[in-house]
Amino acid sequence: MARKTGDYHSEHIQWLKDPENAAGYLNAVIEEGDKDALLLALRNIAEAEGGMAVVAEKAHVKRESLYRMLSSRGNPALSNLLSILHGMGLKMTIQPEKTVTTP
């Protein structure tokens, strides 16, 4: 019997409740470089954290603003992104890109 999409989504959200899983998920999405995938990942993590209202309160932004920033047409400013991550119990770090050396 095939797994239902709703079941997968629920399991995925449950899995994202672990901060280590959420951080790894975001890092993987960021490495891909797809803005739409990043916004979807942030929406999924917000759901895992209790919903947009909970994250908005922790991030000190209005719920409506958070919905707009994380919508498929969203483009949050860096300061807002940092606040959102803080509201999710996460932080951003910078590391060197992996470079390929040729012999």
N, C-alpha and C positions, 0 to 999 in steps of 0.2 A: 504494500500500500504506500502510495506517495505521501511525503510529508507536506502538510499544508503550509502555505506561505506565512500565514498568521502565526503558526507555531514557531517557525524559524525566527520571525521577527521578535516574538516574545522571548525566545531563548537567547537571541542576540542581545536584546536589551538587558536581560538578566545578567549575561556575561559581562556587559559593559559597566555593571555596578561596581565591579572590582577596579579600583583606580589604576592598577598595573595593566589590566586589559585595555582600559580606556586610553591610557597613554600609548601603549603599543599600537593600538588601532589608529590613533591620530598620527603617530609617527609614520606608519605604513602608508596612510593616505597622503600625507604631506610629501613623502618621498616620490609618490606617483606624479605629483605636480598638477592635480586636477582640482580646480577651485570648487566646482560643483560637488565633487565627491567629498571635499573637506567640509563644505556647508552641511551636506547630508550627515556626515560623521558627527559634526557638532550637534545637529538636531537629535540624532540617536542618543548621544551621550546626555544631552539635556533631558531626554525622556527617561533615561536610566537614573538620573539624579533626582527624579521626582517631578519633572515637567518644567516647562518654560517659566512659569510663575516662580517656582522655587529658585531656579538658576538666576532669573532676573533680579530677584530680591538679594541673593548673595552677591551678585555682580554689581549691584547698585545701579541698575538700568531699568527703564520701564519695560514691562512685559511686551507691550506692543512694539517697542523699539527692538527688542530681542527677536521677536518674530520676523520683523523686517530684515534685520541684519543677517539672520540665518536662513532666510527664504532663498529659493533658487535664483532669485535676482539680487540677493544681498551682496554687499561689499563692505563689511565692517572695517572701520579704521583700526589701526594697530592698537590704539589705547582701548578701544572697545573689545577687541579680540582678547587682549590681556585680561581685561575685567571679566569677560565671559569665562575664560579658562580658569581664573581664580574662583569664580562662582561654581565651577565644576570640580574644584579641588585639584586643579592641574596647573602647570606652569610651562612656559615656553623656554627652550634652551637652544643655543646655536652651537653647531659643530662644523668642522671643515667638511666640505664635500669630498666624497671618495674620488680620488684621481687615479687614473690608470697610467702607470709609468711604462715606457717602452724601453727595451734593452738596448 
